Amino acid sequence: MAPEIDNPKGKVGVLIPGLCGAVSTTFMAGVELVRRNIKKPYGSLTQMQTIRIGKRTEHRNPLIKDFVPLANLDDLVFGGWDIFDMNAYEGAKKAGVLRNEDLEKVKDFMETIHPMKGVFNQYYVKKLNGDYIKQWGSKLELANEVMEDIKEFKKESGVDRLVTVWAASTEIYIPPSEVHLSLENFERGLEENHKDISPSMIYAYAALKSGVPFINGAPGTTVDFPAMYELADKMHVPIAGKDFKTGQTLMKTIIAPGLKARMLGIDGWFSTNILGNRDGEVLDDPESFKSKETSKLSVLETILQPDMYPDLYGHLYHKVRINYYPPRGDNKEGWDNIDIFGWLGYPMQIKINFLCRDSILAAPVVLDLVLFMDLAQRAHLKGIQEWLSFYFKSPMVAPGLYPENDLFIQHTKLKNFLRYLMGEELITHLGVEYYDLR
Ligand SMILES: NC(=O)c1ccc[n+]([C@@H]2O[C@H](COP(=O)([O-])OP(=O)(O)OC[C@H]3O[C@@H](n4cnc5c(N)ncnc54)[C@H](O)[C@@H]3O)[C@@H](O)[C@H]2O)c1
């Protein structure tokens, strides 16, 4: 049975911790450039992709946005938090992603977006030192303040519903511990200022408590532990994460499934990057890098399944490096060297040199996630939204399941989920109906 979906009437508030960063400002300026008909939303499935419905002979291929009832771009209203006192135009200038000629066309709009004071503590992001922050009281008080902010924003902006997206800096790696195991433990931890509760967790808790969906764009544990699953269930809100899948990992999840499909072996996969934006600077700290490394390393394991294919992938050496190199700014350069082998074990090599633009790849991912999470909310879905794995480096899944990292499986899953939501037949690609086989 397909779920009931409420109509997307009214405005949607998009609340972003990290409002003035590179990803956020590139996303917001981009949405406004599209709304003003100046640019096209390349990279966004919700805006540009079609979906096949029914048999191939039926020729029904609507745009996704015409098939599922998504909010309109004109209905998005932006707000959020940062730890520096600047507006979104100043943030975008500092990030240096967009060309001046583009940014100036939406300057008036971007200057109207101003962050609320952030929840921050340098213990969790060593390389940053913001001065636009809430007074550091108990963590429970901070969560209450964020809940007040959410209420205030909703009232002042007149939006109908909200979605939160974490697009702030990567925090240190915090593996789940006792305090994360139940909501009761977590709430006690908030009162007692437990050190394993980071600012991103405080935002996530406040959002879920306010009945607002939460998307985690960074690799942190943030919303991916039992206490948050419990809260999402109790408040009946959807959650999704983690770590936007953009440059090198996107390539990895495109190429690895292809090599595996053809049973080509891999001895080693060495990935290195140079990156000069603030994200690169934050990741220069070994503790923040550890969060990113954990997220980046996990993809090959689940795609290649070395346990099932020990001859092909049992000895794979996988290494990921990120080097902070200021001259490059947001224009990251990634190199991959892949040592593969084929028939009779004969070795071959693949080299990939990806000159990408990090935030240009991330912005449409943010847009799609916001629109799909709003859809999930209106479809009355709760908990982990695994169908959105397509957009994440390290997808959240139900405890005990391994994540699907293969981009093509993720893509099929996403489209079938949309068909399921709309009560249409799922597509298996079996295709026997077109042939007289027996
Ligand atoms: N392609 C990509 O760009 C990409 C891909 C995957 C994940 N990410 C993640 O997205 C996040 C944002 O990336 P970015 O390039 O925009 O980084 P950025 O440094 O340009 O922006 C981060 C923003 O977050 C703010 N911030 C930091 N801590 C905060 C807090 N506790 N509360 C509120 N604001 C806070 C910073 O002041 C800054 O404005 C990072 O965690 C990054 O790892 C980015």
PDBQT file of the ligand as one rigid body, heavy atoms in Angstrom, charges set to zero:
ROOT
HETATM    1  N1  LIG A 501      31.662  18.384  -1.806  1.00  0.00    +0.000 N 
HETATM    2  C1  LIG A 501      31.644  18.925  -0.633  1.00  0.00    +0.000 C 
HETATM    3  O1  LIG A 501      31.861  20.078  -0.542  1.00  0.00    +0.000 OA
HETATM    4  C2  LIG A 501      31.310  18.075   0.558  1.00  0.00    +0.000 A 
HETATM    5  C3  LIG A 501      31.089  16.719   0.382  1.00  0.00    +0.000 A 
HETATM    6  C4  LIG A 501      30.772  15.935   1.481  1.00  0.00    +0.000 A 
HETATM    7  C5  LIG A 501      30.678  16.520   2.722  1.00  0.00    +0.000 A 
HETATM    8  N2  LIG A 501      30.929  17.846   2.864  1.00  0.00    +0.000 N 
HETATM    9  C6  LIG A 501      30.863  18.384   4.219  1.00  0.00    +0.000 C 
HETATM   10  O2  LIG A 501      29.996  19.494   4.249  1.00  0.00    +0.000 OA
HETATM   11  C7  LIG A 501      30.446  20.378   5.266  1.00  0.00    +0.000 C 
HETATM   12  C8  LIG A 501      30.535  21.782   4.704  1.00  0.00    +0.000 C 
HETATM   13  O3  LIG A 501      31.547  21.873   3.738  1.00  0.00    +0.000 OA
HETATM   14  P1  LIG A 501      32.016  23.294   3.210  1.00  0.00    +0.000 P 
HETATM   15  O4  LIG A 501      32.984  23.057   2.117  1.00  0.00    +0.000 OA
HETATM   16  O5  LIG A 501      30.845  24.165   2.982  1.00  0.00    +0.000 OA
HETATM   17  O6  LIG A 501      32.820  23.826   4.479  1.00  0.00    +0.000 OA
HETATM   18  P2  LIG A 501      33.004  25.350   4.956  1.00  0.00    +0.000 P 
HETATM   19  O7  LIG A 501      34.132  25.335   5.907  1.00  0.00    +0.000 OA
HETATM   20  O8  LIG A 501      33.068  26.262   3.783  1.00  0.00    +0.000 OA
HETATM   21  O9  LIG A 501      31.635  25.669   5.706  1.00  0.00    +0.000 OA
HETATM   22  C9  LIG A 501      31.333  25.189   6.964  1.00  0.00    +0.000 C 
HETATM   23  C10 LIG A 501      30.570  26.287   7.695  1.00  0.00    +0.000 C 
HETATM   24  O10 LIG A 501      30.164  25.745   8.948  1.00  0.00    +0.000 OA
HETATM   25  C11 LIG A 501      30.344  26.737   9.946  1.00  0.00    +0.000 C 
HETATM   26  N3  LIG A 501      30.356  26.030  11.221  1.00  0.00    +0.000 N 
HETATM   27  C12 LIG A 501      31.331  25.244  11.749  1.00  0.00    +0.000 A 
HETATM   28  N4  LIG A 501      30.918  24.713  12.916  1.00  0.00    +0.000 NA
HETATM   29  C13 LIG A 501      29.662  25.163  13.124  1.00  0.00    +0.000 A 
HETATM   30  C14 LIG A 501      28.704  24.958  14.147  1.00  0.00    +0.000 A 
HETATM   31  N5  LIG A 501      28.992  24.164  15.189  1.00  0.00    +0.000 N 
HETATM   32  N6  LIG A 501      27.503  25.570  14.039  1.00  0.00    +0.000 NA
HETATM   33  C15 LIG A 501      27.212  26.359  12.957  1.00  0.00    +0.000 A 
HETATM   34  N7  LIG A 501      28.079  26.591  11.970  1.00  0.00    +0.000 NA
HETATM   35  C16 LIG A 501      29.298  26.001  12.041  1.00  0.00    +0.000 A 
HETATM   36  C17 LIG A 501      31.646  27.397   9.536  1.00  0.00    +0.000 C 
HETATM   37  O11 LIG A 501      31.782  28.673  10.131  1.00  0.00    +0.000 OA
HETATM   38  C18 LIG A 501      31.438  27.502   8.016  1.00  0.00    +0.000 C 
HETATM   39  O12 LIG A 501      30.754  28.677   7.651  1.00  0.00    +0.000 OA
HETATM   40  C19 LIG A 501      31.773  19.829   5.788  1.00  0.00    +0.000 C 
HETATM   41  O13 LIG A 501      31.553  19.070   6.949  1.00  0.00    +0.000 OA
HETATM   42  C20 LIG A 501      32.197  18.936   4.677  1.00  0.00    +0.000 C 
HETATM   43  O14 LIG A 501      33.057  17.893   5.099  1.00  0.00    +0.000 OA
HETATM   44  C21 LIG A 501      31.241  18.639   1.820  1.00  0.00    +0.000 A 
ENDROOT
TORSDOF 0
